[in-house]
Each structure stands twice: as C-alpha cells, then as structure tokens.
Amino acid sequence: MLKIKQALAIPLLTLSFFSQAHPGHDHSDPMSMLIHLVWIAPAFVAAGLFISKRKKSSINQQKQKND
C-alpha cells in the first residue's frame, strides 16, 4: 500500500508546477502572500500530523519491544 501511495504522490506533487495561473492572478497585490499561505497551510498541518503520528507509533513499538 505504501508503494502505491508513493507512486501516486510524485505525479500529484509535480502536477501543480505544470498548471498555469489564471489571467487575474496578481502576485504584486499585498494580500497575495496571505492568500498563498492560507492555501498551503493545510498541507503543513497534514505533514505535521503525519510526522507526529509516525513518531508516536515508533515510540510505542520501542516500548513494546522493551517490555
């Protein structure tokens, strides 16, 4: 299952680099940085949760081995 997720992750992550912005996409607007931050924030939260759960799982497995 992990290999399938990895195989799907690479094309999905690179897909956004090939997309074009619409004509009204203005990076000189003072709010553009905030809008981009709000857009990418869920990805950072998801990554943080994933890493946190992975660390907890690793700690629990080490505790079980030691007991």
ABEGO torsion letter per residue (X at the ends): XAAAAAAAAAAAAAAAAABBBBAABBAABAAAAAAAAAAAAAAAAAAAAAAAAAAAAAAAAAAAAAX
